Amino acid sequence: MAKPGRLGVGIIGAGKVGAVLGAALRAAEHAVVGVSAVSDASRERAETLLPGVPVLEIQDIVERSELVLLAVPDDALGGLVEGLAKLGAWQPGQLVAHTSGRFGVGVLHPVRAAGAVPLALHPAMTFTGMSLDLTRLLDCTFGVTADAAMLPIAQALVVEMGAEPVVIAEGDRIIYHAALAHGSNHLVTLVAQASQLLAEVGVEAPDRMLGPLLRATLENALASGESALTGPVARGDAGTVEAHARALREHDAGTGGDILEAYLAMARATARRAEGRGLLKPDQADTIRIALAGMGDGITDDDGPDEDGTDDGR
């Protein structure tokens, strides 16, 4: 016998996120009534994570569902919602949740106009699309946005999936998502660049060299913030920073690479933040900026706010 409050859930988009969240809701004893899956990969994922759930057309899923989970790319979300509204698909009282980090509930205005309830449930986690993600959800937070009266519903759905809800205001969604993308996506780029350099100088297993260092750095940064900062920038060791930049400029000139640009941007940002928090004296920060000046072709040394107090380099 189903528990009270169990919902018929439809999953639109059997990508890595949609299939996993559908499986998590199913584990919470909601009934997944249908899933949309277009590609071979998404169909296989649906079969693995949502066995027995029928693959249906999107409009059929909406018609059958009390909760519709829209797990589609950000740029496709608005058009999908509008298109379904024109077909008269949305139903009064229906819960409609999307998983986009960028948007709040404003993008779901056609849902609201039809009398349905808009929710934004964004998991702050990277997904593999495999069952191991269900375990990772237990250590995950979701950025949730909803009308005040509906927040408890959004929060309860997240808790049922085993995660922790954190309320994000509608107007803060883009900054919230930028923070996550900057921290997660750019970390992958930095690791790839560092691994490339180590491999090029003959390190056979860059992951084994970087792994302990990066794990310790991440743990220290999360625990202690910028006071955990170490290295030549934090020490004001301008000679070493300049030597790094010169070597990377020569490297990139020969390979057409992108590593110098990233190094310069992060070194300048690190110096600015270290100075602002008293970890670097102003004269030390100046020597770092001087050492970096002119190192990158076409890369300017934006070393502080403009006269009007803004910072065009953000």
Solvent accessible surface area in square Angstrom, and as a share of the most:
residue,aa,sasa,rsa
1,M,241,1.08
2,A,73,0.56
3,K,108,0.46
4,P,128,0.80
5,G,60,0.58
6,R,59,0.22
7,L,37,0.18
8,G,9,0.09
9,V,0,0.00
10,G,0,0.00
11,I,0,0.00
12,I,1,0.01
13,G,17,0.16
14,A,2,0.02
15,G,30,0.29
16,K,101,0.43
17,V,43,0.25
18,G,0,0.00
19,A,0,0.00
20,V,0,0.00
21,L,0,0.00
22,G,0,0.00
23,A,11,0.08
24,A,6,0.05
25,L,2,0.01
26,R,85,0.31
27,A,83,0.65
28,A,18,0.14
29,E,88,0.40
30,H,7,0.03
31,A,58,0.45
32,V,13,0.08
33,V,40,0.23
34,G,0,0.00
35,V,0,0.00
36,S,12,0.08
37,A,8,0.06
38,V,142,0.82
39,S,58,0.38
40,D,120,0.62
41,A,57,0.44
42,S,12,0.08
43,R,110,0.40
44,E,118,0.53
45,R,45,0.17
46,A,3,0.02
47,E,121,0.54
48,T,96,0.56
49,L,15,0.08
50,L,1,0.01
51,P,76,0.48
52,G,83,0.79
53,V,15,0.09
54,P,58,0.36
55,V,52,0.30
56,L,36,0.18
57,E,129,0.58
58,I,56,0.28
59,Q,80,0.35
60,D,58,0.30
61,I,0,0.00
62,V,0,0.00
63,E,122,0.55
64,R,137,0.50
65,S,5,0.03
66,E,93,0.42
67,L,1,0.01
68,V,0,0.00
69,L,2,0.01
70,L,1,0.01
71,A,16,0.12
72,V,31,0.18
73,P,99,0.62
74,D,38,0.20
75,D,127,0.66
76,A,48,0.37
77,L,1,0.01
78,G,24,0.23
79,G,54,0.52
80,L,38,0.19
81,V,0,0.00
82,E,69,0.31
83,G,31,0.30
84,L,7,0.03
85,A,34,0.26
86,K,172,0.73
87,L,111,0.55
88,G,61,0.58
89,A,12,0.09
90,W,13,0.05
91,Q,63,0.28
92,P,111,0.70
93,G,55,0.53
94,Q,9,0.04
95,L,18,0.09
96,V,0,0.00
97,A,0,0.00
98,H,0,0.00
99,T,14,0.08
100,S,6,0.04
101,G,2,0.02
102,R,96,0.35
103,F,44,0.18
104,G,5,0.04
105,V,11,0.06
106,G,39,0.38
107,V,25,0.14
108,L,0,0.00
109,H,104,0.46
110,P,12,0.07
111,V,0,0.00
112,R,104,0.38
113,A,94,0.73
114,A,38,0.29
115,G,41,0.39
116,A,6,0.04
117,V,20,0.12
118,P,4,0.02
119,L,0,0.00
120,A,0,0.00
121,L,3,0.01
122,H,23,0.10
123,P,5,0.03
124,A,37,0.29
125,M,43,0.19
126,T,89,0.52
127,F,24,0.10
128,T,48,0.28
129,G,7,0.07
130,M,109,0.49
131,S,70,0.45
132,L,73,0.36
133,D,0,0.00
134,L,56,0.28
135,T,94,0.55
136,R,112,0.41
137,L,1,0.00
138,L,125,0.62
139,D,136,0.71
140,C,8,0.05
141,T,50,0.29
142,F,1,0.01
143,G,2,0.02
144,V,0,0.00
145,T,7,0.04
146,A,15,0.12
147,D,52,0.27
148,A,88,0.69
149,A,84,0.65
150,M,60,0.27
151,L,34,0.17
152,P,82,0.51
153,I,61,0.31
154,A,0,0.00
155,Q,56,0.25
156,A,50,0.39
157,L,7,0.04
158,V,0,0.00
159,V,89,0.51
160,E,56,0.25
161,M,10,0.04
162,G,28,0.27
163,A,11,0.09
164,E,101,0.45
165,P,30,0.19
166,V,66,0.38
167,V,75,0.43
168,I,26,0.13
169,A,57,0.45
170,E,79,0.35
171,G,75,0.72
172,D,77,0.40
173,R,3,0.01
174,I,117,0.60
175,I,132,0.67
176,Y,34,0.13
177,H,55,0.25
178,A,51,0.40
179,A,63,0.49
180,L,59,0.29
181,A,30,0.23
182,H,105,0.47
183,G,46,0.45
184,S,40,0.26
185,N,80,0.41
186,H,94,0.42
187,L,79,0.39
188,V,103,0.59
189,T,63,0.37
190,L,72,0.36
191,V,52,0.30
192,A,59,0.45
193,Q,14,0.06
194,A,34,0.26
195,S,29,0.19
196,Q,69,0.31
197,L,48,0.24
198,L,38,0.19
199,A,55,0.43
200,E,91,0.41
201,V,116,0.67
202,G,57,0.54
203,V,35,0.20
204,E,174,0.78
205,A,34,0.27
206,P,22,0.14
207,D,103,0.53
208,R,194,0.71
209,M,110,0.49
210,L,16,0.08
211,G,11,0.10
212,P,81,0.51
213,L,110,0.55
214,L,60,0.30
215,R,151,0.55
216,A,47,0.37
217,T,73,0.43
218,L,93,0.46
219,E,115,0.51
220,N,79,0.40
221,A,46,0.36
222,L,143,0.71
223,A,88,0.68
224,S,62,0.40
225,G,37,0.36
226,E,56,0.25
227,S,85,0.55
228,A,30,0.23
229,L,67,0.33
230,T,114,0.66
231,G,17,0.16
232,P,28,0.17
233,V,16,0.09
234,A,19,0.15
235,R,146,0.53
236,G,17,0.16
237,D,52,0.27
238,A,22,0.17
239,G,53,0.51
240,T,46,0.27
241,V,0,0.00
242,E,53,0.24
243,A,57,0.45
244,H,69,0.31
245,A,0,0.00
246,R,119,0.44
247,A,60,0.46
248,L,18,0.09
249,R,86,0.31
250,E,136,0.61
251,H,39,0.18
252,D,15,0.08
253,A,88,0.68
254,G,69,0.66
255,T,79,0.46
256,G,72,0.69
257,G,33,0.32
258,D,81,0.42
259,I,8,0.04
260,L,13,0.06
261,E,105,0.47
262,A,25,0.19
263,Y,53,0.20
264,L,0,0.00
265,A,56,0.43
266,M,83,0.37
267,A,6,0.05
268,R,17,0.06
269,A,40,0.31
270,T,32,0.18
271,A,0,0.00
272,R,73,0.27
273,R,121,0.44
274,A,1,0.01
275,E,50,0.22
276,G,63,0.61
277,R,127,0.46
278,G,64,0.61
279,L,76,0.38
280,L,4,0.02
281,K,137,0.58
282,P,87,0.55
283,D,91,0.47
284,Q,58,0.26
285,A,0,0.00
286,D,66,0.34
287,T,61,0.36
288,I,0,0.00
289,R,28,0.10
290,I,129,0.65
291,A,9,0.07
292,L,0,0.00
293,A,55,0.43
294,G,61,0.58
295,M,6,0.03
296,G,6,0.06
297,D,135,0.70
298,G,84,0.81
299,I,49,0.25
300,T,110,0.64
301,D,41,0.21
302,D,47,0.24
303,D,76,0.39
304,G,16,0.15
305,P,95,0.60
306,D,61,0.32
307,E,188,0.84
308,D,110,0.57
309,G,58,0.56
310,T,58,0.33
311,D,22,0.11
312,D,123,0.63
313,G,51,0.49
314,R,225,0.82
